[in-house]
Amino acid sequence: MKNFTLLLTVLILSTAHSFAQIKITKIKDKDKDRYIATVIGYPITGLYTYVNQITPTTILNEDGTGIMQNEDLTKDPIIWGIECSESGIPIFKEGFNSASYSFWYKKSTSTTKSEDDDEWTLQQFSIHYDQKKMFISGERVKEYIE
């Protein structure tokens, strides 16, 4: 009987976790509301680098934070997301063996509050299915495994 109770508990918890909602963040860009999420059905989190270079890098964490390293190798903490609908469905343009998304980020500064803190930057994020690669602005790349 204890095994049955344990099995039932595990089943209920795993089912609840499976149906957990995606975290959607509302942002404002030039007086227009947009919605971003960090989940699009592909493993987009991780380390992005320039082709055949070690630095500069971009790191995207699952919780919507990360680090954007600039050309001068300074590292800025960022908050990021992929544009989606209000219900969390990613907005993208399908190409031939690729998809293009809107990647939004802003510098995360917890110590100071200035006018620039609310300024979101838009960059292109693309997935190339044949190459199994993801690109931020066509420059920073990450390989992925399905």
N, C-alpha and C positions, 0 to 999 in steps of 0.2 A: 504493500500500500504506500510506503514511503517513496518507493521508486516512481510510482505513478504520479504522486503529488509533485515530486521533483521534476519529472518530465513535463507535466502540465505547466508548471511555473516557468520552466525554461522556454517552452513553446509560446506562452503568452508574452514573455519579455522579448523574445526575438521577433515576434509579430509586431509588437508595439514599436520596436526599433526600426523595423522595415518600413513602417508607415509614418515615420517621423517626418515632419515638414521641413522643407529647405528654408534656411534663414534668408530672408529677403530684406535688403536695406534700401530705404528710400533716400535718394540724393537729389540735389537741386543743381541744375546747370543752366545758367542764363535764364533764370525764372521759369524753367521747365522741370517738372518732376520726372525723374527716371528711377528705375528700380534695378538693383544689381544683386547678384548671387555668386557664390564661389563654386557651385556645382553645376556642371553642364552634361554630365554623362561620360566624360573623358577625364583621365588623370592629369588635370592641368596644374596641380600644385607641384612644386619642386624647383630645381635650379635651371635657369636659362642663361646661356652664354652666347657670345658672338661665335660665328663659325670659325673653327681652328684657333680659338683664343681662350685663355683661361679667365681673363678679366676684360671688361667689367661684367658683372653678373647681376641677375635679378633672381630673387628668391620669393616664391609665392607659398604662403602657409595656408593650411586648410581653414583656419579661423578668419581669413580675410585680411591678415596682416602680411607684411613681408619687408624686403629690403631692395631698393633700387640703387645700384651702384652706377655713378656717373662716369663720363669719359675721364675725368680727373681723379678717378678712383675714390671719391668721397661716397660714403654710403648714407642714404636717406631712408628712414623707416617709412613705410607706406601702408595705406589702407587700399584695398583693391576689390574689384568685382567685375563680372561679365554682365552686360545689360540683359535684362529679362523683362517679361511682362509682370504685371502686378501679382499674378498668381504663381510666378517663379519659372515660367517656361522661357528658356533662352531664346533670344532674338538673333537670328543669323541669316546669312545669305549663302545658299548652296552653290558651289561651283563644280567644275569637272574634277572629281576626286578630291574636293576640298570644301571647307566651310570657313566663313569669315564672321567673326564676332566683334562686338564693340567692347574693348577693355578699358575700364575706367579706374583711375587711381588718383590719390592725393597724398601729399606728404603728411606724415603723422607727427605732429609736434605736441607733446603733452605738457611741455614746460611753458610755452608762450602761446598766446592767442592773438592772431593778427588777421587782417582782411584776407590774406592768402590762404588761411587754413581751410576755408570753405571752397577753394577753387579746385575743381576736379579736372583732370587731364584725360583726354580721349586718345587712345591708340588702337590700332588694328591688332586683333588676335586671330590667327588663322591656324587651321588644322589641315595637314596634307596627308590624306589617308594612305596613298601608295608609299610615301616615304616614311610613314610613321613618325612624323615630326610636327611640332607645334612652334609657331613663331609669334613673337611680340614685335610689332612694327616691322616685320620682315627681316629683322636683324638678330634678335636674340632667339635662340633655338633650344629646344629640348626634344629628345627622342622619347617615345613612349611605347609601351607594350600593351596590347589589348588583352 
